[in-house]
């Protein structure tokens, strides 16, 4: 919408210049030159925001946005004098934000380990007693991770991309002394570097941690407001949904309310992808359904399979061969339509909350099934915690 308004602004001005016969003169003026360049940079900014570009090269997307994001306000400052007060305000807020984030960033010595037979990496980070309570405040939060110079893999140049990268990762677990992150190591500079650090068996590399951040602390009171709560996770999306599930389950138990109001669906490529958490407690919980979407007899090393750049796996890619599906639902594609319909069958006036974290195809399918019930007048609260790419 913003880009459309700016494009309309430039188009109308150019049309005005042409109709007045002053286009050739005005196009040589500094303010117009700066305006045309601003439109060009905004076009580059918008184009590189497309999912196709982000997945092709997240580094290109990030660097272009950083450079243009800082440079464009300066150009606009000289493009139109009446904008200068707003540009100064924006740059002032940007500088204050950078300073406050730096003051809130801590450096901690992390334990980084690979999860066998997967592309997952587990990062355990100690947090000081003064700050750990902030991580307990709400489940499903995230932190920004930056790799300082002392922890970067060999061969990293002095002017490294890591100087600029602060990558967000969901907090999968919080204890009294540390937090745990689980990430899928792909081709990105940060996840690739963290994966390389797992080959240092005794070292505990320092990492810069900023946070916690996130919107979950502003979520409604699900226990008080909604009769049924459904959480759906795809792969590492469980790092967001599982902490929320555990927190809601604890609330239900504390209030002596039925745990059957709460349900979680977790699809994953292999059972090994659940090794970062307590699989015994998950397997014994009847309200958590896990779907292993690769065949038990498949001898391929799934850790070597290419995975989309956002770390997700589209749902249709997870569907195993028909003859490999187990009737009990352990190894099968979840029937999301039936799962959603079950939420609404017990009562016509019950309110429902649904959260999804995983690949885009998963969220779209859930939204489509929910839409049928919303069209019938049912009240639904829906949240899609999308991957960043």
Secondary structure, DSSP 8 states (H G I E B T S, - for coil): -HHHHHHHHHHHHHHHHHHHT-HHHHTTSHHHHHHHHHHHHHHHHHHTTSHHHHHH-HHHHHHHHHHHHHHHHHHHHHH-GGGHHHHHHHHHHHHHHHHHHHHH-EEEEEEEEE-TTSSEEEEEEE--HHHHHHHHSSTT-EEEEE--GGGS-TT--SS-GGGT--EEEEEEEE-SSEEEEEEE--SSHHHHHHHHHTT-SS---EEEEEEEE-SGGGS--HHHH-SEEEEEEEGGGHHHHHHHHHHHHHHHHHTT--GGGEEEEEEESSGGGGTTS-HHHHHT-TTEEEEE-S-TT--S-GGGS---TTS---HHHH---GGG--TTSSSS---HHHHHHHHHHS-SS--EEEEEES-HHHHHHHHHHHHHHHTTT--EEEEE-----
